[in-house]
């Protein structure tokens, strides 16, 4: 009787049903590569970019002229609202 397959395929990571004769994800089987470890386990490859959240770029302060323009607009709106203009 053949050995039962591993819970997860070492080649593609797909879940393998208990009585499967081949991986449903990549087709690997006992003859073509069902191992407890993958041939790529010792290569020290970089992590998958989808595994880590992307870092947001640092926020920069507004330039002084945008702050001055905003202050001027607020002052003009206040003068118009008070009827002083």
Buried (B, 14 or more C-beta within 10 A) or exposed (E): EEEEBBEBBBBBEEEBEEEBEBBEBBEBBEEEBBEEEBEEEEEEEEEEEEEEEEEEEEEEEEEEEEEEEEEEEEEEEEEEEEEEE
